[in-house]
């Protein structure tokens, strides 16, 4: 493909990038601290933590920026999958809140 990458190529590029970042000493220390802090979290607690982080930032979390990426993906599965679910849930919550506000006017 000229000038474009397939989804698979983009994912492979992203994986190489994050693996490189995870090898940086400062990052490895922070990743380990995150894992220790959340080791007793249930699946749902960790998922809600990620959902709240996305809500707080107001945008999708970037895997290369997120400290805890390795632990979270180990526990919740592929990044894109659970981030898509979180985004959809937040959109549904916002729509529901808008309906409730309209009904209360």
ABEGO torsion letter per residue (X at the ends): XBGBBBAAAAAAAAAAAAAAAAABAAAAAAAAAAAAAAAABBAAAAAAAAAAAAAAAGBBBBAAABBGAAAAAAAAEBAAAAAAAAAAAAAAAAAAAAAAAAAAX
